[in-house]
């Protein structure tokens, strides 16, 4: 399958997922987010890790604000990404509260780099990975900018993709540089992919 064909298929799935999320009423979204949150904090890798890498959710993404609150309350180190537009790369900075955030690239909340410390070691960390859609092998479709793809290509900690079940496909095509998450988590299930076996 050509690169252009893969992009076309991904764009169709991306738009389908966006439409579902945009049509979710607030009560249903809050219920789904709460179920996903409970599954995350029950994960053995979450309980065992010292550092949580997580995105700061927007209105159509699975909520991570409660997760951030919980991790901070449990005295875990919480680090959130900052996009470096010229390089299409991400850097993670440690936050101690939501006051450490400001609107940055793509109007998404990012860490204030003048007050937050850049995370340089990812030892004993767990990365919460966003995605508009995932397939059952753990491959993701994001917004198409490639920031997380580049980061995941070099990150060797445990990765957890979180998504609504309605946005999960059985299988979709992926490129050579795509990396599956180790665990795929929805409000209905936690699915383990083969990648996590390599890390245990």
Buried (B, 14 or more C-beta within 10 A) or exposed (E): EEEEEBBEBBEEBBEBBBEBBEEBEEEEBEEBBEBBBEBBEEBEBBEEBEBBBBBBBBEBBBBBBBBBBBBBEEEBBBBBBBBEEEEEBBBBBBBEEEEBBEEBBEEBBBBBBEEBEEBEEBEEBBBBBBBBBBBBBBBBBBEEEEBBBBBBEEBEBBBBBBBBEBBBBEEBBBEEEBBBBBBBBBBBEBBEBEBBEEEE
